């Protein structure tokens, strides 16, 4: 039998030794590789356009990670076919590699085994194996529905901006996909600056950005609540702690971001604007810092305090199991709750009539610490390799890459190959998530066979 062992058998045996997080990372690396090959197809580019290989790799990583950072103008580089290639890759990235794979497995009639369910569980930050296939179906249906409805609405609205139906609906569909997947890419060449005074377009995109970044479990629970059978005698509907925590944190950050940007820029960028235009500028920018990266103005026109505030919000990012990156909203919430309760001398952390698990607190602290170290090292490295740029611009770009936001001060095209490589690593880690990254470092869990005596250490 040993003589009949094929190379595929060896590969399968090697993959079975890997942890689910390591396999997921492999799948995303494969997705990046396939995307690079797709973006190398001549028909993807406009006639006569040549793109350096490093820029093709950067674009592929940016699209797969749903970031949107680019080193060239997409509208002047890619053809209509290229636009559709980008939108297709954004679907894989936004919905998740394992979710898409599961969808195709189901179409082929393949049984979803235990290993596949474990991979889906890791890719979607779930705690249990049950209900994963249903979760995948709901995620795919929701994203496609949001994109199609948004694309149709924007397509009809864009008829007043573009001369033909095809142009209007192409821009509408691309804008819808970009907003829902929080990719931040555009084919206008100016992000959403052409719609800076169009509150309807901004409002549609704000709704799509929120739906994409607030977390798929939240959307599924809201759907279950809205369509529950009210006529049958059932137990009162109860939202999960995750939904309550993710929604409240997302809402607080959105309101706080809007207020801060509005107040800081009130006598600066918003000085000669009407109150409602200033509000929409602040509201839209506060929304897009969650993970979307779409802008209605030149970010460089904002003052340094605003750029710092936006960088912090990009570092936090969207909610877990969403299209967003960063440390995630619930991680930030758990950190704040821990500090608050620790200052009051409480060992147990209670919120919404529930008590948080100590493992979740430790994980949130570990994720935040690792993220801070990674971003700090990245800022220092970029300050050395690309020292011609201002520190605030480098800091902003690093937070944008890590949070998979895609918002930029414009320095990305001018970065060295080393600088672009750092941003690519940050975008990739931001997409797979810090939890998966930690598990990649640690490998499979191993139960300790012994314990040492405990001893206290002086801290603080």
Secondary structure, DSSP 8 states (H G I E B T S, - for coil): -GGG--HHHHHHHHHHHS-HHHHHHHHHHHHHHHHHHHHTSGGGB-TT----HHHHHHHHHHHHTT----SS-HHHHB-HHHHHHHHHHHHHHHH-HHHHHHHHHHHTT----HHHHHHHHHHTT-S-STTHHHHHHHHHHHHHHHHHHHHHHHHHHGGGTSSSHHHHHHHHHHHHHHHHTT----SSSSTTGGGTT-HHHHHHHHHHHHHHHS-HHHHHHHHHHHTS-TTS--------HHHHHHHHHHHHHHHHHHHHHHHHTTTTTTTTS-HHHHHHHHHHHHHHTTTT---SS-GGGS-HHHHHHHHHHHHH-S-SSSS--SS-HHHHHHHHHHHHHHHTT-SS-EETTEE--HHHHHHHHHHHHHHHHHHHHHHHHHHHHTTTS-HHHHHHHHHHHHTT-----S-GGGS-HHHHHHHHHHHHHHHH-HHHHHHHHH-S----S-----------
